[in-house]
Amino acid sequence: MIVKETIENLVPRLTASEQKVAIALLADYPFAGLQTIQELAGRSGVSAPSITRFVAKIGCNGYQEFQRRLISELKESYRSPVQLKLTEAPTAPGRFLEDYADRIATHVREMSNGIPQQQFDAACDLISDPARNIFLIGGRVSDSIATLLSIHLRQFRGRVHHIPSNPELWPDYVLRMRRQDVVVMFDFRRYQPSLTDLARVVAKKRQSTIIAVTDKWLSPMARYSSQVLAVPVENGTAWDSQVGAVTLVEAIIVKASARDWDATRNRLEAWEDVRLTPPVGSTPANNIKDRNR
């Protein structure tokens, strides 16, 4: 369990002063905890002894150990496939595919258990609201997940914008953003600094709602996000898994499209009607009308 999870689990049992420390840490995790004890005390509005009691309650033998754990987490969040290979968990001989599938199934369960239903519903409500523009972007690998979500969203709602990877083009998209709009960003360990820069600009200049989809170590862009959806990525191999994020995205697509099914159906029918290459076996709406005349 990472420090953040320990703090979240302990919040109901903390004193008023300790809860202030927890709030300050969780609001800017893990960076708030890398400050000096005096700086964190000032940020939390409590005394330094209160910080000492807080770190003891979460299982750390002093503030230095607390910071060492945070630094260890930061190092973990930047491990490459070469480094992960050194700690790879071997599979049973002759059943690699079955074993890997079991690990992925565990990922899906962890993802569903780790994201509260209320938070998931709130994200779906934001994404399905036709009055909001939706902007999406991901990192070097995770932008493929942003693409998956944008392709489906466009089929049942308008005002969907997939931000290109070239930062020189970002100002054009940022200037379109309004306070009520939503920016969905994907970033996993070995985080992309440019995405954090983009999140900071969006939060400060446009004040749009940012939904960050990241891992348990939290991309730095989470500091500027209104909602953070953390999904598991570790699977005991040299390569992190994106299945948790893809499953989350598919669930969002299903849930958001059902929010106003009449509008979704109308959009899908209109979409099919103007497609230049309709799928085999489909019948455009205009053809049906012509046959019924």
C-alpha positions as CSV (number, residue, x, y, z in Angstrom):
1,M,0.0,0.0,0.0
2,I,1.4,3.4,-1.0
3,V,1.4,6.3,1.6
4,K,-1.5,8.0,-0.1
5,E,-3.7,4.9,0.4
6,T,-2.7,4.6,4.0
7,I,-3.6,8.3,4.6
8,E,-7.0,7.9,2.9
9,N,-7.8,4.9,5.0
10,L,-6.9,6.6,8.2
11,V,-8.6,9.9,7.6
12,P,-11.8,9.0,9.6
13,R,-9.7,8.1,12.6
14,L,-7.4,11.2,12.7
15,T,-7.7,14.1,15.0
16,A,-8.7,17.5,13.7
17,S,-5.1,18.7,13.4
18,E,-4.0,15.4,11.8
19,Q,-6.9,15.7,9.2
20,K,-5.5,19.1,8.3
21,V,-2.2,17.5,7.5
22,A,-3.8,14.8,5.5
23,I,-5.8,17.3,3.5
24,A,-2.7,19.3,2.7
25,L,-0.8,16.1,1.7
26,L,-3.6,14.7,-0.5
27,A,-4.2,18.0,-2.2
28,D,-0.6,18.0,-3.6
29,Y,0.6,14.4,-3.3
30,P,3.4,13.5,-3.0
31,F,5.1,16.9,-3.4
32,A,3.7,18.5,-0.3
33,G,5.4,15.8,1.8
34,L,8.8,16.5,0.3
35,Q,8.8,20.0,1.9
36,T,10.6,20.5,5.3
37,I,8.5,19.7,8.3
38,Q,8.2,23.4,9.1
39,E,6.9,24.2,5.5
40,L,4.3,21.4,5.7
41,A,3.3,22.6,9.2
42,G,2.8,26.1,7.8
43,R,0.9,24.8,4.8
44,S,-1.4,22.7,7.0
45,G,-1.9,25.3,9.7
46,V,-0.7,23.1,12.5
47,S,2.5,22.7,14.6
48,A,5.5,20.7,13.8
49,P,4.8,18.2,16.7
50,S,1.4,17.6,15.1
51,I,3.2,16.6,11.9
52,T,5.4,14.2,13.9
53,R,2.3,12.6,15.5
54,F,0.7,12.3,12.1
55,V,3.6,10.5,10.4
56,A,3.8,8.1,13.4
57,K,0.1,7.3,13.1
58,I,0.6,6.3,9.4
59,G,3.4,3.9,10.4
60,C,6.6,6.0,9.9
61,N,9.4,6.2,12.4
62,G,9.9,10.0,12.0
63,Y,9.6,12.5,9.3
64,Q,12.7,11.4,7.5
65,E,11.4,7.9,7.1
66,F,8.1,9.4,5.8
67,Q,10.0,11.3,3.1
68,R,12.1,8.3,2.2
69,R,8.9,6.4,1.5
70,L,7.6,9.2,-0.7
71,I,10.9,9.4,-2.6
72,S,10.8,5.6,-3.1
73,E,7.4,5.9,-4.6
74,L,8.6,8.6,-6.9
75,K,11.4,6.4,-8.1
76,E,8.9,3.5,-8.6
77,S,6.8,5.8,-10.8
78,Y,9.7,6.3,-13.2
79,R,10.9,2.7,-13.6
80,S,11.5,1.6,-17.2
81,P,10.8,-1.9,-18.7
82,V,14.5,-2.7,-18.3
83,Q,14.3,-2.0,-14.6
84,L,10.9,-3.8,-14.2
85,K,12.4,-6.9,-15.9
86,L,14.7,-7.3,-12.9
87,T,11.8,-7.9,-10.6
88,E,9.5,-9.8,-13.0
89,A,7.3,-12.4,-11.4
90,P,7.7,-15.6,-13.3
91,T,4.8,-17.5,-14.7
92,A,4.1,-21.3,-14.4
93,P,5.9,-23.2,-17.1
94,G,3.7,-23.9,-20.1
95,R,0.8,-21.6,-19.1
96,F,2.0,-18.1,-19.7
97,L,-1.2,-17.0,-21.5
98,E,-3.5,-18.4,-18.8
99,D,-1.4,-16.9,-16.0
100,Y,-1.2,-13.5,-17.8
101,A,-5.0,-13.5,-18.2
102,D,-5.4,-14.2,-14.5
103,R,-3.2,-11.1,-13.7
104,I,-5.3,-9.0,-16.1
105,A,-8.5,-10.2,-14.4
106,T,-7.1,-9.1,-11.1
107,H,-6.3,-5.7,-12.6
108,V,-9.9,-5.2,-13.7
109,R,-11.2,-6.1,-10.2
110,E,-8.7,-3.7,-8.6
111,M,-9.8,-0.9,-10.9
112,S,-13.5,-1.4,-10.2
113,N,-12.8,-1.6,-6.4
114,G,-10.5,1.4,-6.4
115,I,-12.8,3.9,-8.1
116,P,-15.9,4.8,-6.1
117,Q,-19.1,4.5,-8.0
118,Q,-20.0,8.1,-7.1
119,Q,-16.8,9.4,-8.7
120,F,-17.3,7.2,-11.8
121,D,-20.8,8.5,-12.2
122,A,-19.7,12.1,-11.8
123,A,-17.1,11.7,-14.5
124,C,-19.7,10.1,-16.9
125,D,-22.1,12.9,-16.2
126,L,-19.5,15.5,-17.1
127,I,-18.4,13.6,-20.3
128,S,-22.0,13.1,-21.5
129,D,-23.2,16.6,-20.9
130,P,-23.9,18.0,-24.5
131,A,-23.4,21.6,-23.3
132,R,-19.7,20.9,-22.6
133,N,-16.8,20.6,-25.0
134,I,-14.7,17.5,-24.4
135,F,-11.0,17.6,-25.0
136,L,-8.8,14.5,-24.8
137,I,-5.1,13.8,-24.9
138,G,-2.7,11.2,-23.7
139,G,1.0,10.4,-23.5
140,R,3.3,8.6,-25.8
141,V,1.5,5.3,-25.4
142,S,-1.7,6.3,-23.5
143,D,-2.8,8.6,-26.3
144,S,-4.1,5.5,-28.0
145,I,-6.6,5.2,-25.1
146,A,-7.6,8.8,-25.6
147,T,-8.1,8.0,-29.3
148,L,-10.3,5.1,-28.3
149,L,-12.5,7.3,-26.1
150,S,-12.7,10.1,-28.6
151,I,-13.7,7.8,-31.5
152,H,-16.7,6.5,-29.5
153,L,-17.7,9.8,-28.0
154,R,-17.9,11.4,-31.5
155,Q,-20.4,8.8,-32.5
156,F,-23.0,9.7,-29.8
157,R,-22.2,13.4,-29.1
158,G,-20.7,16.4,-30.7
159,R,-18.1,18.9,-29.5
160,V,-15.4,16.3,-29.0
161,H,-11.8,17.4,-29.7
162,H,-8.7,15.1,-29.6
163,I,-5.7,17.3,-29.0
164,P,-2.8,16.4,-31.2
165,S,0.6,15.3,-29.8
166,N,2.5,18.4,-31.2
167,P,2.6,21.0,-28.4
168,E,3.0,23.8,-31.0
169,L,-0.7,23.1,-31.9
170,W,-2.0,23.1,-28.3
171,P,-2.6,26.9,-28.0
172,D,-5.3,26.6,-30.6
173,Y,-7.2,24.0,-28.5
174,V,-6.5,25.7,-25.2
175,L,-8.0,29.0,-26.5
176,R,-11.2,27.1,-27.3
177,M,-11.6,25.9,-23.8
178,R,-14.3,27.4,-21.5
179,R,-14.7,27.1,-17.8
180,Q,-17.6,24.6,-18.2
181,D,-15.6,22.3,-20.6
182,V,-13.9,19.0,-19.7
183,V,-10.3,17.9,-20.5
184,V,-9.7,14.2,-20.1
185,M,-5.9,13.4,-19.8
186,F,-4.2,10.1,-19.7
187,D,-0.7,9.7,-18.3
188,F,1.1,6.7,-16.7
189,R,4.4,6.1,-15.1
190,R,7.5,7.6,-16.8
191,Y,5.2,10.6,-17.0
192,Q,5.3,13.1,-19.8
193,P,6.3,16.5,-18.5
194,S,4.5,18.3,-21.3
195,L,1.2,17.0,-20.2
196,T,1.8,18.4,-16.7
197,D,2.6,21.7,-18.3
198,L,-0.6,21.6,-20.4
199,A,-2.7,20.7,-17.3
200,R,-1.2,23.6,-15.4
201,V,-2.0,26.1,-18.2
202,V,-5.6,24.7,-18.6
203,A,-6.2,24.9,-14.9
204,K,-4.8,28.4,-14.5
205,K,-5.7,30.1,-17.8
206,R,-9.0,28.4,-18.7
207,Q,-10.2,26.9,-15.4
208,S,-11.7,23.9,-17.3
209,T,-12.5,20.7,-15.4
210,I,-9.6,18.3,-15.8
211,I,-10.2,14.5,-15.4
212,A,-6.8,12.8,-15.0
213,V,-6.6,9.0,-15.7
214,T,-3.3,7.8,-14.2
215,D,-1.7,5.1,-12.0
216,K,-1.5,4.8,-8.2
217,W,1.7,6.9,-8.1
218,L,-0.2,9.8,-9.7
219,S,1.1,11.7,-12.7
220,P,2.2,15.3,-11.7
221,M,-0.7,16.5,-13.8
222,A,-3.0,15.2,-11.0
223,R,-2.0,18.3,-9.1
224,Y,-4.2,20.4,-11.4
225,S,-7.0,18.0,-11.9
226,S,-10.6,18.2,-10.5
227,Q,-11.0,14.4,-10.7
228,V,-8.3,11.8,-10.5
229,L,-9.1,8.2,-11.6
230,A,-6.2,6.0,-10.6
231,V,-6.0,2.5,-12.3
232,P,-3.6,-0.4,-11.7
233,V,-0.8,-0.9,-14.2
234,E,1.6,-3.4,-12.5
235,N,1.3,-7.0,-13.6
236,G,4.6,-8.5,-12.7
237,T,6.2,-8.2,-16.1
238,A,8.6,-5.8,-17.8
239,W,5.6,-4.1,-19.4
240,D,2.8,-2.2,-17.5
241,S,-0.7,-3.1,-18.5
242,Q,-3.2,-0.6,-19.9
243,V,-6.2,-3.0,-19.5
244,G,-7.4,-1.2,-16.4
245,A,-7.6,2.1,-18.2
246,V,-9.1,0.6,-21.3
247,T,-11.8,-1.2,-19.2
248,L,-12.5,2.1,-17.4
249,V,-12.9,3.9,-20.8
250,E,-15.2,1.2,-22.2
251,A,-17.4,1.5,-19.0
252,I,-17.5,5.3,-19.5
253,I,-18.6,4.9,-23.1
254,V,-21.4,2.6,-22.2
255,K,-22.6,4.7,-19.2
256,A,-22.3,8.1,-20.9
257,S,-24.0,7.0,-24.1
258,A,-27.0,5.7,-22.0
259,R,-27.5,9.0,-20.2
260,D,-29.8,10.2,-22.9
261,W,-30.4,7.3,-25.1
262,D,-32.8,9.1,-27.4
263,A,-30.2,11.7,-28.2
264,T,-27.6,8.9,-28.6
265,R,-29.8,6.9,-31.0
266,N,-30.5,10.0,-33.1
267,R,-26.8,10.9,-33.3
268,L,-25.9,7.3,-34.3
269,E,-28.6,7.2,-37.0
270,A,-27.5,10.5,-38.4
271,W,-23.9,9.3,-38.2
272,E,-24.6,6.2,-40.2
273,D,-26.7,8.2,-42.7
274,V,-23.7,10.3,-43.8
275,R,-20.9,7.7,-43.6
276,L,-19.2,7.3,-47.0
277,T,-18.4,3.7,-46.3
278,P,-21.2,2.2,-44.1
279,P,-20.3,-1.2,-42.5
280,V,-21.3,-4.3,-44.5
281,G,-24.9,-5.1,-43.8
282,S,-26.0,-1.7,-42.6
283,T,-28.8,0.2,-44.2
284,P,-28.5,4.0,-44.2
285,A,-31.6,5.8,-42.9
286,N,-32.3,7.5,-46.2
287,N,-32.3,4.2,-48.0
288,I,-35.0,2.9,-45.6
289,K,-37.1,6.0,-46.2
290,D,-36.7,5.7,-50.0
291,R,-37.9,2.1,-49.9
292,N,-40.9,3.0,-47.9
293,R,-42.1,5.6,-50.4
